[in-house]
Amino acid sequence: MRRPIPWVRLFSVAWLVLGFLLIGCGGSGARDSDDELAAAWAVRAERPNIILVLVDTLRKDRLGLYGHDRNTTPNIDRLGRSSVVYENAFSHAPWTLPSVAAMLTSQYPSALGIRGFRRRIPDSATFLQEILSANGYATHGIVSHTFVDAKWGFDRGFDTFQSFAGGHRRVSSELVTEAAMEIVDRFDDRPTFLMVHYFDPHFLFIEHEGFRFSGPPHDADLEWWNMPHRWLDVQASKGRITNAWRDHLYDLYDSEVAFTDFHIGRLLDRIESEGLMQNSIVIFTADHGEEFLDHKGFGHGTSVYNELINIPLVIRWPGVAEEVRSSRYVAHVDLLPTLLDYVGIPWAGELAGVPLRDRDSSRPIIAEHHRRRDLTTVIQDGLKIIENERRETIEYYDLQVDPTETQPLDRI
């Protein structure tokens, strides 16, 4: 059965795309180069394993391969040195449930009916793991956050599904990696899809022994870094979190990132030692980022600015051992059609994404946020428009000259 094209509210998208035309500084819409994928398709492996490593709440700019000056991610950086590294990759929501759902179904959150905490992924949506399972793949999922748990339907299509979700204070990276390595040890001649989700960079931030970046707290009487996430965002919006406190929160966050990277490195080492890397597609990405006063807020699930939706995306293809940087604008909804394109699995349903080698800058990328807010953003030709339906406002940005969205353009 063919599914309806999963665009967000048509009148809203029409308004937003029209805005690009009114600004008069749009790109040409020319097709981007396919160079970053040419080598991968030239030596395409037959029925490779697919290993998806997904980190919760991971800012792109806190990774070494994206320019961070701290040694937070030596293992992810190592993966990047033999992968395609995308500079302009986007998720479709600033929080976990709709973001991961969009990635695994190639459907936008609004098409899945996700507008808050009460909507399970509908049975009409088909997950990547369901398609792969129906085409001979073994499928295994390991998660560590309630918003990618079975209660929302994320277990559908997996032969095995393990959850280590345990709240914001639980440290789970070691458990997740141990479970993933046990599955890697059982890989056989049957192609396998393995999804591994890490939660630890999510607030509450914990400083880990051996991964310390901070000095003493800036004010021992105010343990703001241990207060509820939403409370911190309220304090940020009122200007009560100083830059010194932000920097301390960054120190703790970097410790979480480095700790998670260490355990991802253990998994990557096991994949390599088992001789699986040469016949595996390894994808590393995040569901969303985290704000640290970038736009006077803190946390996530609050906006659709780039610190929350411009995520890391690293793809290592079988037979390709060099780093390639791509400035192509791509999105999470493109992963499912790209993987099906590579392994040669036909799919008749309508998808929001396209194979990465067919993606061009004129095709809009859409992100949404409908939990306590009604925000829609469209990115096209390096331009970005944000519609706030409740406030009846529209913001315009040129990401090619203003990637941090601090210089809004005038509406014409």
VMD Tcl script that draws the C-alpha trace (Angstrom):
set ca {
  {0.00 0.00 0.00}
  {1.36 3.43 -0.87}
  {1.43 5.90 1.99}
  {0.59 9.60 1.74}
  {3.54 11.94 1.26}
  {4.53 12.92 4.80}
  {4.79 16.69 4.57}
  {3.83 18.88 7.49}
  {0.81 21.19 7.32}
  {0.66 22.23 3.68}
  {-0.31 25.84 4.25}
  {2.59 26.31 6.66}
  {5.16 24.78 4.33}
  {3.85 26.85 1.44}
  {4.30 30.00 3.51}
  {7.82 29.04 4.51}
  {9.07 28.01 1.09}
  {7.51 31.13 -0.41}
  {9.56 33.11 2.09}
  {12.78 31.91 0.48}
  {11.69 33.37 -2.82}
  {10.85 36.69 -1.20}
  {14.29 37.02 0.37}
  {16.14 37.23 -2.91}
  {19.36 35.61 -1.64}
  {18.51 31.99 -2.33}
  {20.82 29.48 -3.94}
  {20.63 28.18 -7.45}
  {19.20 24.78 -6.54}
  {21.96 23.12 -8.54}
  {22.54 19.44 -7.87}
  {25.30 18.82 -5.36}
  {28.33 16.70 -6.19}
  {28.09 12.94 -5.70}
  {31.82 12.70 -4.99}
  {31.47 11.69 -1.35}
  {29.54 8.53 -2.32}
  {31.22 7.64 -5.60}
  {33.86 5.43 -3.98}
  {31.32 3.64 -1.79}
  {29.07 2.73 -4.71}
  {32.04 1.73 -6.89}
  {32.96 -1.08 -4.46}
  {29.48 -1.77 -3.14}
  {29.41 -4.78 -0.79}
  {26.71 -7.41 -1.18}
  {24.26 -7.50 1.74}
  {26.54 -5.77 4.27}
  {25.86 -5.58 7.97}
  {24.39 -2.25 9.08}
  {25.44 -0.90 12.48}
  {23.70 2.27 13.65}
  {25.28 3.99 16.66}
  {22.94 6.67 17.99}
  {23.86 9.02 20.85}
  {21.22 10.97 22.73}
  {21.56 14.72 23.24}
  {24.90 15.15 21.47}
  {25.99 18.58 20.26}
  {28.00 18.38 17.08}
  {30.49 21.04 18.18}
  {31.62 19.03 21.23}
  {33.22 16.38 18.99}
  {36.83 16.61 17.88}
  {36.07 15.81 14.26}
  {33.70 18.80 14.19}
  {36.29 21.19 15.63}
  {36.12 20.89 19.43}
  {39.49 21.76 21.00}
  {39.15 19.21 23.80}
  {39.96 15.54 23.32}
  {36.41 14.42 24.05}
  {35.89 11.95 21.20}
  {39.09 10.19 20.07}
  {37.18 7.05 19.07}
  {34.46 8.78 17.09}
  {37.19 10.90 15.50}
  {38.99 7.70 14.52}
  {35.83 6.38 12.87}
  {35.52 9.68 11.01}
  {38.98 9.31 9.49}
  {37.69 6.46 7.32}
  {34.15 7.75 6.74}
  {32.02 10.36 5.05}
  {31.57 13.20 7.55}
  {28.54 15.41 6.90}
  {28.81 19.03 8.01}
  {25.16 19.93 7.35}
  {23.05 17.02 8.59}
  {19.73 17.63 10.33}
  {17.33 15.78 12.57}
  {13.61 16.46 12.40}
  {12.80 17.34 15.99}
  {14.65 18.68 19.05}
  {13.74 15.73 21.27}
  {14.09 11.98 21.10}
  {10.76 10.34 20.30}
  {9.87 12.21 17.07}
  {13.51 12.47 15.97}
  {14.28 8.75 16.13}
  {10.86 7.85 14.74}
  {11.46 10.07 11.71}
  {14.92 8.59 11.18}
  {13.76 4.95 11.32}
  {10.62 5.43 9.18}
  {11.60 8.26 6.80}
  {8.38 9.97 7.81}
  {8.15 13.43 9.34}
  {6.89 13.61 12.96}
  {3.59 15.26 11.98}
  {2.88 12.42 9.53}
  {3.39 10.01 12.42}
  {1.00 12.01 14.59}
  {3.63 12.82 17.20}
  {2.62 16.04 18.93}
  {3.55 15.24 22.54}
  {3.99 12.32 24.90}
  {0.80 10.42 24.16}
  {1.24 9.03 20.66}
  {2.67 5.58 19.92}
  {4.21 5.16 16.45}
  {1.23 4.15 14.29}
  {1.07 0.66 12.81}
  {0.78 2.24 9.35}
  {4.40 3.38 9.59}
  {7.10 0.90 8.58}
  {10.43 0.87 10.39}
  {13.78 0.30 8.72}
  {14.28 -2.83 10.82}
  {10.96 -4.25 9.61}
  {11.99 -3.83 5.97}
  {15.41 -5.35 6.58}
  {13.96 -8.26 8.56}
  {11.52 -9.04 5.76}
  {14.51 -9.17 3.39}
  {16.65 -11.67 5.27}
  {18.44 -9.51 7.86}
  {18.85 -10.43 11.51}
  {17.81 -7.38 13.52}
  {18.84 -6.35 17.03}
  {18.05 -3.19 18.99}
  {19.66 -1.91 22.18}
  {18.33 1.31 23.72}
  {18.80 3.26 26.94}
  {16.03 5.88 26.98}
  {12.33 5.47 27.60}
  {11.50 7.53 24.48}
  {12.95 4.82 22.21}
  {11.44 1.99 24.21}
  {8.90 -0.67 23.29}
  {5.97 1.33 24.72}
  {6.24 3.63 21.69}
  {6.59 0.77 19.18}
  {10.34 0.95 18.57}
  {10.71 -2.79 19.20}
  {8.76 -3.64 16.05}
  {10.83 -5.56 13.52}
  {13.67 -6.45 15.89}
  {14.50 -10.10 16.54}
  {15.86 -9.03 19.93}
  {15.27 -5.75 21.74}
  {17.00 -4.79 24.98}
  {16.30 -1.66 27.00}
  {18.59 -0.19 29.66}
  {16.39 2.85 30.28}
  {16.52 3.88 33.90}
  {16.00 7.59 34.26}
  {18.28 10.61 34.05}
  {20.63 9.51 36.85}
  {21.42 6.08 35.48}
  {24.82 5.53 33.83}
  {24.27 3.02 31.03}
  {27.02 3.27 28.40}
  {28.99 0.31 29.76}
  {25.86 -1.87 29.88}
  {24.86 -0.88 26.35}
  {28.32 -1.65 24.97}
  {28.52 -5.01 26.73}
  {25.16 -6.02 25.27}
  {26.17 -4.81 21.81}
  {29.48 -6.69 21.89}
  {27.67 -9.91 22.82}
  {25.57 -9.54 19.68}
  {28.59 -8.66 17.54}
  {30.25 -11.85 18.76}
  {27.28 -13.80 17.34}
  {27.33 -12.25 13.86}
  {27.32 -15.01 11.22}
  {26.84 -15.34 7.46}
  {23.39 -13.78 7.72}
  {23.51 -9.98 7.27}
  {22.69 -8.13 10.48}
  {21.20 -4.78 11.41}
  {22.28 -3.62 14.87}
  {21.02 -0.38 16.42}
  {22.87 0.78 19.53}
  {21.52 3.80 21.44}
  {23.57 5.63 24.12}
  {21.90 7.96 26.61}
  {24.57 9.26 28.99}
  {25.19 12.77 27.54}
  {21.58 13.57 28.46}
  {21.00 15.77 31.48}
  {21.54 15.23 34.48}
  {25.24 15.68 33.74}
  {27.63 13.45 35.72}
  {31.38 13.93 35.84}
  {33.16 10.61 35.30}
  {36.47 9.57 36.80}
  {39.16 9.62 34.15}
  {37.14 12.04 31.98}
  {37.39 15.25 33.97}
  {37.42 18.70 32.37}
  {36.22 20.91 35.23}
  {37.60 22.75 38.19}
  {35.57 23.23 41.37}
  {31.99 24.54 41.02}
  {31.79 28.29 40.61}
  {29.41 28.66 43.55}
  {29.22 25.75 45.99}
  {25.93 27.04 47.41}
  {24.08 26.72 44.09}
  {24.04 23.19 42.63}
  {22.26 24.32 39.51}
  {23.75 21.54 37.43}
  {21.71 19.05 39.50}
  {18.41 20.90 39.26}
  {15.60 19.67 36.99}
  {16.17 20.24 33.28}
  {13.08 22.42 32.81}
  {13.99 24.55 35.83}
  {17.37 25.32 34.31}
  {15.73 26.41 31.07}
  {13.46 28.79 32.98}
  {16.45 30.26 34.84}
  {18.31 30.65 31.53}
  {15.37 32.47 29.95}
  {15.44 34.94 32.85}
  {19.16 35.54 32.50}
  {20.00 33.90 35.83}
  {22.62 31.44 34.51}
  {25.91 33.25 34.06}
  {28.47 32.43 31.42}
  {30.68 30.99 34.18}
  {27.91 28.57 35.13}
  {27.36 27.72 31.48}
  {31.06 26.90 31.17}
  {30.86 24.64 34.22}
  {27.88 22.83 32.70}
  {29.91 22.45 29.51}
  {32.72 20.86 31.55}
  {30.34 18.28 32.98}
  {28.74 17.69 29.60}
  {32.12 17.12 27.96}
  {32.86 14.51 30.61}
  {29.64 12.69 29.67}
  {30.56 12.88 25.97}
  {34.08 11.56 26.58}
  {32.80 8.74 28.78}
  {30.30 7.72 26.10}
  {32.98 7.93 23.40}
  {35.18 5.56 25.43}
  {32.48 2.90 25.43}
  {31.67 3.47 21.75}
  {35.38 2.90 21.13}
  {35.16 -0.47 22.87}
  {32.33 -1.46 20.52}
  {34.21 -0.25 17.44}
  {37.30 -2.19 18.55}
  {35.22 -5.36 18.86}
  {33.72 -4.88 15.39}
  {37.24 -4.42 14.01}
  {38.75 -7.37 15.88}
  {35.99 -9.67 14.64}
  {36.87 -8.72 11.06}
  {33.45 -7.17 10.45}
  {34.36 -3.62 9.51}
  {35.09 -4.37 5.86}
  {31.59 -5.75 5.26}
  {29.63 -3.35 7.45}
  {28.06 0.05 7.03}
  {28.69 1.91 10.29}
  {26.55 4.99 10.92}
  {27.18 7.36 13.81}
  {24.70 10.14 14.58}
  {22.67 11.86 17.31}
  {18.95 12.33 17.79}
  {19.34 16.02 18.70}
  {21.72 18.44 20.40}
  {21.64 20.54 23.55}
  {21.42 24.27 24.13}
  {23.80 26.10 26.47}
  {22.44 29.68 26.34}
  {22.94 29.83 22.53}
  {19.53 31.47 22.24}
  {19.02 32.29 25.93}
  {17.79 28.80 26.77}
  {19.10 25.57 28.21}
  {18.46 21.93 27.33}
  {16.41 20.67 24.40}
  {12.82 20.34 23.30}
  {12.62 24.13 23.33}
  {13.42 25.37 19.81}
  {14.49 24.32 16.33}
  {17.71 26.30 16.20}
  {20.83 24.57 14.89}
  {22.33 23.73 18.27}
  {19.42 21.29 18.60}
  {18.87 19.94 15.08}
  {22.20 20.29 13.20}
  {23.53 16.92 14.30}
  {26.70 14.88 13.64}
  {26.44 12.30 10.87}
  {29.33 9.98 10.04}
  {28.96 7.02 7.66}
  {31.67 4.43 7.08}
  {31.08 2.44 3.89}
  {32.57 -1.00 3.19}
  {35.79 -0.85 1.20}
  {36.34 2.87 1.74}
  {39.11 3.83 4.15}
  {39.56 7.57 3.71}
  {37.88 10.56 5.29}
  {35.64 12.59 3.01}
  {34.03 15.84 4.13}
  {30.68 16.75 2.63}
  {28.92 20.11 2.87}
  {25.78 18.64 1.26}
  {22.58 19.43 3.19}
  {21.16 16.07 4.26}
  {18.64 14.77 6.78}
  {17.83 11.78 8.95}
  {14.90 10.84 6.71}
  {17.46 10.17 3.96}
  {19.11 7.30 5.85}
  {16.41 4.68 5.25}
  {16.17 5.22 1.48}
  {19.98 5.43 1.25}
  {20.45 2.07 2.96}
  {17.75 0.40 0.86}
  {19.35 1.89 -2.26}
  {22.77 0.53 -1.30}
  {21.65 -3.02 -0.42}
  {19.23 -3.20 -3.36}
  {15.93 -3.60 -1.50}
  {12.99 -2.08 -3.42}
  {10.37 -0.15 -1.46}
  {7.10 1.05 -2.98}
  {5.97 3.36 -0.18}
  {6.29 7.12 -0.27}
  {9.16 8.40 1.87}
  {10.04 11.87 3.09}
  {13.72 11.28 2.33}
  {15.70 10.35 -0.75}
  {18.93 8.37 -1.20}
  {21.85 10.59 -0.28}
  {23.31 10.36 -3.78}
  {20.05 11.90 -5.09}
  {19.81 14.64 -2.46}
  {20.27 18.20 -3.73}
  {20.18 21.49 -1.92}
  {16.87 22.63 -3.39}
  {14.95 19.76 -1.73}
  {13.55 21.13 1.55}
  {14.55 19.69 4.91}
  {11.82 20.02 7.52}
  {12.02 19.91 11.32}
  {9.12 20.31 13.72}
  {8.38 20.79 17.39}
  {4.83 20.37 18.70}
  {5.41 19.65 22.40}
  {4.43 22.73 24.43}
  {5.25 24.74 21.28}
  {4.24 24.81 17.62}
  {7.40 25.35 15.58}
  {8.16 24.37 12.00}
  {11.40 25.04 10.16}
  {12.32 24.55 6.51}
  {15.91 24.51 5.26}
  {16.50 24.91 1.55}
  {19.53 26.04 -0.45}
  {21.30 26.93 2.81}
  {18.47 29.22 3.90}
  {16.32 28.55 6.95}
  {12.90 29.79 7.96}
  {11.31 29.18 11.37}
  {7.57 29.62 11.84}
  {6.23 29.99 15.38}
  {2.54 29.31 14.94}
  {1.50 30.33 18.44}
  {3.35 33.64 18.35}
  {2.55 34.16 14.66}
  {6.18 35.01 13.87}
  {8.61 33.95 11.14}
  {12.41 34.12 11.32}
  {14.77 34.01 8.33}
  {18.44 32.94 8.37}
  {21.19 32.36 5.84}
  {23.04 29.39 7.30}
  {25.93 29.73 4.89}
  {26.99 33.02 6.49}
  {25.25 32.69 9.86}
  {25.23 29.02 10.96}
  {24.59 29.93 14.62}
  {21.47 31.95 13.71}
  {22.37 35.18 15.47}
  {21.70 37.52 12.53}
  {18.08 37.18 11.39}
  {17.35 38.51 7.93}
  {14.70 41.12 7.27}
  {11.45 39.84 5.91}
  {10.70 41.34 2.50}
}
mol new
graphics top color blue
foreach p $ca { graphics top sphere $p radius 0.5 }
foreach p [lrange $ca 0 end-1] q [lrange $ca 1 end] { graphics top cylinder $p $q radius 0.2 }
display resetview
